[in-house]
Amino acid sequence: MRVGELYRQKIAVSVKDGVAKNSSTFVVSFHGISCAKMDSLRKDLKRKKADVLVAKTSVADIAFKEARYQPLAGCLGGQMAFILSNSDASEISKILVKFARDCEGFVLKGMLLDGNMLDPDTIKALSVLPPRNVLLAQALGTMQAPLTRFMGALNAKTRDFCFLLKQLSEKKGGN
């Protein structure tokens, strides 16, 4: 085996393992973007615990077909990068959508989120969502609201009853 083939196999294995071990995989295409801008993107993504992996299209195609990720194989073409992460996908998508808006040669191709393929429009919609912990807090608040109102109504009736008892007591000459 030649050195080039070993290198391609190693990259294919790292792509396949990266997709398998992470909950979200973004596929992006980039062309004509400076190294400084790409480094800036890598740093922003690293802060959110996401890794950027650049691989040749042919190598990634082989890795995806071996790993049975056919939908991702359909997104490949040109200079490709894969953003792999187990952190909040909406946070990563915010960074990528903003970068795509600022850099003309950066295009979102697709995303694999927990085994489901998402198109670029869905990724943009995901970027508008608040972070996961905020969504959970909102859901909890929505579930608690009826109980909170019910408890308020019960407290109001108890308070009214105590006020009536006090008025009766004062009317009868008591304290």
Long-range contacts (C-beta under 8 A, 24 or more apart in sequence): 8-56, 8-59, 11-55, 11-56, 11-59, 11-63, 12-55, 12-59, 12-60, 12-62, 12-63, 12-66, 13-63, 14-53, 14-55, 15-53, 15-55, 15-59, 15-60, 15-63, 15-64, 15-82, 16-63, 16-64, 16-66, 16-67, 18-51, 18-53, 18-82, 18-84, 19-63, 19-64, 19-67, 19-69, 19-72, 19-82, 19-84, 19-112, 20-67, 21-84, 21-86, 22-84, 22-85, 22-86, 23-85, 23-86, 23-89, 23-113, 23-114, 24-83, 24-84, 24-85, 24-86, 24-89, 24-92, 24-111, 24-112, 24-113, 24-114, 25-72, 25-82, 25-83, 25-84, 25-111, 25-112, 26-82, 26-83, 26-92, 26-93, 26-96, 26-108, 26-110, 26-111, 26-123, 27-72, 27-75, 27-76, 27-80, 27-81, 27-82, 27-108, 27-109, 27-110, 27-111, 27-112, 28-80, 28-81, 28-82, 28-83, 28-96, 28-100, 28-106, 28-107, 28-108, 28-109, 29-77, 29-78, 29-79, 29-80, 29-81, 29-106, 29-107, 29-109, 30-78, 30-79, 30-80, 30-81, 30-103, 30-105, 30-106, 30-107, 31-78, 31-79, 31-105, 32-104, 32-105, 33-103, 33-105, 33-106, 37-103, 41-95, 41-99, 44-95, 44-99, 45-83, 45-85, 45-92, 45-95, 48-85, 48-87, 48-88, 48-91, 48-92, 48-95, 49-85, 49-86, 49-87, 50-83, 50-84, 50-85, 50-87, 50-92, 51-83, 51-84, 51-85, 52-81, 52-82, 52-83, 52-84, 53-81, 53-82, 53-83, 53-84, 54-79, 54-80, 54-81, 54-82, 55-80, 55-82, 56-80, 69-112, 71-110, 71-112, 71-117, 72-110, 72-112, 72-117, 74-110, 75-109, 75-110, 76-109, 77-109, 80-109, 88-131, 88-132, 89-113, 89-126, 90-126, 90-127, 90-129, 90-130, 90-131, 90-132, 91-131, 93-123, 93-124, 93-126, 93-127, 94-127, 96-123, 96-127, 97-123, 97-124, 97-127, 98-127
